[in-house]
Amino acid sequence: MMRWLVGPTIASLVGAFLVVRIFEYIFGGAQGALGNAAKAGLFVTTWTTITTGSGMRDFSKRVRSLREKVRSVRKWQD
C-alpha cells in the first residue's frame, strides 16, 4: 500500500545511521555541542540525499515509461 514510502525511508535511515557511525569511528566519538551538531547535520544530509536519489530514480523510470507509451501511440497513428 505504501511501499513507495517505506522502502526509501528504511534505506535512508540505515544509510544515515551508518554514515554517522563511520564519522564517530573516524573522529573518536566527537563530544560536545559541536560534535553533536556535526552528527545531526550529517544524519539529516545523508537522509535527504538518499531519499532524493531514490525519488529521482523512480521519477526517471516513470518518465521513460511514459515516453515509450507516447512512441507506441505515435507509431500506431502513423
N, C-alpha and C positions, 0 to 999 in steps of 0.2 A: 504494500500500500504506500509506504513512504520510503521505499528503497533508495530513491534518488537523494534522500537526505541522510539516511542512516550510514550508508557506506562511506561517503566523503567525510562525515563527521567523525566516525571512528578512525579513519585513516589520518585525519588531521590531528586528532587527539594523540594517537600513538606517535606520529611523526614529531609533533611539538614536544612531547614528553621525552623522546629520545634525544632530540637536539639540546634540550635543557640539561639532560643527564650528561651528555658529552661536554657541554660547557662547564658543568660542575667538576667533571673529571679533569679537564684541562686546567681550569683556574683554581682547583683545590677547594671547591665549595665556597665561592666568594661570599663573605658575610657583610652585614651592614646594609644600610639603605641603598647604597649604590649597587651593590651586588644583587639585592632583591629587585631593584628597578631594572637592571640588565636582564635578569632571568625572566621577569614579567614581559618586558619588551620583546625578548627573543621568542618566548612562547607565543605571544599574540601574532608576531610577524610570521612565524613558521606556520601557525594555524591558518592564517589568512592566505599565505602563499599556496599551501596545499589545497585548500578549499577552492580558491580561484582557479588554479590549474585544472582541477577536476571538473569544475563547471565549464571552463572553456573547452575542454576536451569533449564533453557531452554536447555542447553547443555546436562545435565543429562537425561532429557526427550527424547532427540533425540538419545542418546546412547542406552537407554533402548528400544526404538522403533526399532532401527537397530538390536539389539541383538535378539529381538523377531522375526524379519523377517528372520535373519540368522537361528534361530532354526527351523522355519517353513519350510525353504528351505531344511535344513538337513533332517528333518522328511520326506519330500516329496521324497528326493533322496533315502532314505533307504527303 
